[in-house]
Amino acid sequence: MEQYEPDRLSPAQVAAVRRSFRNGRASLTRRSLLRASAGGALAVGGMGALSACGIPAAGKTHGGVSADDLSAKEKTVDFSNWTEYMDVDDSEKHHPTLDRFTERTGIKVKYTEDINDNNEFFGKIKPQLAAGQDTGRDLIVLTDWLAARLIRLGWVQKLDPSNLPHAYANLSAQFRDPDWDPGRAYSYVWQGISTVIAYNKKALDGVEVKSVSDLLDNPKLKGRVGFLSEMRDSIGMTLLDMGKDPANFTADDYDAAIARLQKAVDKGQIRRFTGNDYTSDLTSGDFAACIAWAGDVVQLKADSPDIDFLIPDSGYMTSTDNLLVPNKARHKTNAERLIDYYYEPKPAAELAAYINYVCPVDGVKPELEKIDKDAANNPLIIPDKAMAEKSHAFRSLSSKEETAFEEKFAKLTGA
């Protein structure tokens, strides 16, 4: 990997290089799901798999259990996050927004980037949560499907709205009411993750792409199309193209989407299913067009004038990484104050300018314009009203559905 010299680059260019490092490390693991083994058991599993590990099913846990809140006495909060998911200064040693939170409140943040994969992290904390013990963490960030599981199990605490005035007021409408946490009683969004269609203008060579149907059916794109190895994104985008709502679909709808993708695989239309490594295929032109994550597209567009994106008329998929307070956390109020801090427009803008994912905070654009006008006007970071209205979330799955659907998708992708 070539080294870069910050003194020869603009702040925006330095941030872009850092984001490219992040995309190579964290995006793949955060968006990955472990697939079925030869025996058909899923690592993401269902409640049956959890019970087999000695973890009780939902309803038999210490649901929503608090500890003595030591926030007033101990001015600290333990925060576990994904790698490269926080702003840093040029020295790479300090997180400016966290430092300012401490200066304002006196609350020291023990910040650890020890989440590399949802399943791996779940494995770390589940023994303590199942036993009703403190995990040693006051605040964690999990992708929506795993956040939903922990809420279902009763392993995270209900948040106190009185400590979250900015979060309550400024959370973007598109993220306010997921079916797995209605009204955001247990979670708030850290960042949004949008799934769009990306394309290489040079590789398309005049071929028009406007929809998922074009990816699947246009013979001029045969062997030059990519889909994602994340089930919810690839199936969700296909369901939308079929006129189905990913938030309200049946098993038959799912099977129809699988069949549609299988047909494209069988005729060689889809080159392959990928994780984050689609970025190299897209920039090289091996993919003329593909299903992609917006956080990557922001970086790719900055590096290459040939790369661009589109939002199909049928809409696009949105998922989220979410802030939660686990059971028995000892500094719950401090954790809630930190959540609320990141829903103030200024710190939210500083964070968005650095990591370039979808900012969930309304009113952030004027602050972001002061830092990076291009980012402020990028609908992949600050969705405008029209784009926000086209966003769709994949509905929660029962443990039985999760197992069955992942097995079918694994068979489709050859995982």
Order of alpha helices (4+ residues) and beta strands (2+ residues): alpha-alpha-alpha-beta-alpha-beta-alpha-beta-alpha-alpha-beta-alpha-alpha-beta-alpha-alpha-beta-alpha-beta-alpha-beta-beta-alpha-alpha-alpha-alpha-alpha-beta-alpha
